[in-house]
Amino acid sequence: MKKFIPLIADALLAALCVFLLFFTLVRYYYSAAAGLAAGAVAAVAAGTGAFCLMKVRRSKSAAAGAVRADAENLAAHLAVAGECRGRALFAECVNGKICGDFIETDDGLYLLACTPEKAGAERLLPLITAETAKSRHFACAAGITPKCAEYAAAADIAVLGADGIYELFKKAGKLPQKYLLEGKKRTKFLSAVRSRFTKKLCLPAFWSGAALLFFSYFTYYPAYYMAFGSLLLALCAAAAIFGRKAA
């Protein structure tokens, strides 16, 4: 039960924000009684929905984040290990044998590209020209370029990215105990914005928004207070539901 207390608190805060929004807006156009009724219904719906959404997101995000990080570390590991070592490791995962640049199994032919950057169409050409009746697979943990994707689709070649390769290694029990390289990636703009969108925003946004809505009850020109107060309460609710925990 204790693990749900933070979720319940965030859901209640989101519900309170929604209640104030609906109460203020409906009261302005209709009456206080109608505002109370609309606010109560909206708050219950918002609180319940927020709790369910946060519960699902929390259970998925932890697992997905760990898998994605491991897949990226494996991609860097294969790039540093080189083509020969990477090919040998991949052959063990698919129970295949190395035939030149290819890994051949009973029902498939694989070409592995161990590159730190996305593979271009030229890396796919040996697999396109290979004479085989088996299914063909191109594996590149760093991903492929759009042109390479066009060639693969035209030649009916299945492409394995970082996630697919990681699943093969994991299923075969061949994941490295220690990765050769765990590169520090550049922080993208959206990631930087998301990292600052934390739950610290909740209380300042809530009190500021609530104060503006409160003043809208008494002023002769309430539109400004209602508009900006509503925006701040919406920001508070969004931060409560989607914001990260402050470090």
Rosetta blueprint (number, residue, H / E / L):
1 M L
2 K H
3 K H
4 F H
5 I H
6 P H
7 L H
8 I H
9 A H
10 D H
11 A H
12 L H
13 L H
14 A H
15 A H
16 L H
17 C H
18 V H
19 F H
20 L H
21 L H
22 F H
23 F H
24 T H
25 L H
26 V H
27 R H
28 Y H
29 Y H
30 Y L
31 S L
32 A H
33 A H
34 A H
35 G H
36 L H
37 A H
38 A H
39 G H
40 A H
41 V H
42 A H
43 A H
44 V H
45 A H
46 A H
47 G H
48 T H
49 G H
50 A H
51 F H
52 C H
53 L H
54 M H
55 K H
56 V H
57 R H
58 R H
59 S H
60 K H
61 S H
62 A H
63 A H
64 A H
65 G H
66 A H
67 V H
68 R H
69 A H
70 D H
71 A H
72 E H
73 N H
74 L H
75 A H
76 A H
77 H H
78 L H
79 A H
80 V H
81 A H
82 G L
83 E H
84 C H
85 R H
86 G H
87 R H
88 A H
89 L H
90 F H
91 A H
92 E H
93 C H
94 V H
95 N L
96 G L
97 K E
98 I E
99 C E
100 G L
101 D L
102 F E
103 I E
104 E E
105 T L
106 D L
107 D L
108 G E
109 L E
110 Y E
111 L E
112 L E
113 A L
114 C L
115 T L
116 P L
117 E L
118 K L
119 A E
120 G L
121 A H
122 E H
123 R H
124 L L
125 L H
126 P H
127 L H
128 I H
129 T H
130 A L
131 E L
132 T L
133 A L
134 K L
135 S E
136 R E
137 H E
138 F E
139 A E
140 C L
141 A L
142 A L
143 G L
144 I E
145 T L
146 P H
147 K H
148 C H
149 A H
150 E H
151 Y H
152 A H
153 A H
154 A H
155 A L
156 D L
157 I L
158 A E
159 V E
160 L E
161 G L
162 A H
163 D H
164 G H
165 I H
166 Y H
167 E H
168 L H
169 F H
170 K H
171 K H
172 A H
173 G L
174 K L
175 L L
176 P L
177 Q L
178 K L
179 Y L
180 L L
181 L L
182 E L
183 G L
184 K L
185 K L
186 R L
187 T L
188 K L
189 F H
190 L H
191 S H
192 A H
193 V H
194 R H
195 S H
196 R H
197 F L
198 T E
199 K H
200 K H
201 L H
202 C H
203 L H
204 P H
205 A H
206 F H
207 W H
208 S H
209 G H
210 A H
211 A H
212 L H
213 L H
214 F H
215 F H
216 S H
217 Y L
218 F L
219 T L
220 Y L
221 Y L
222 P L
223 A H
224 Y H
225 Y H
226 M H
227 A H
228 F H
229 G H
230 S H
231 L H
232 L H
233 L H
234 A H
235 L H
236 C H
237 A H
238 A H
239 A H
240 A H
241 I H
242 F H
243 G L
244 R E
245 K L
246 A L
247 A L
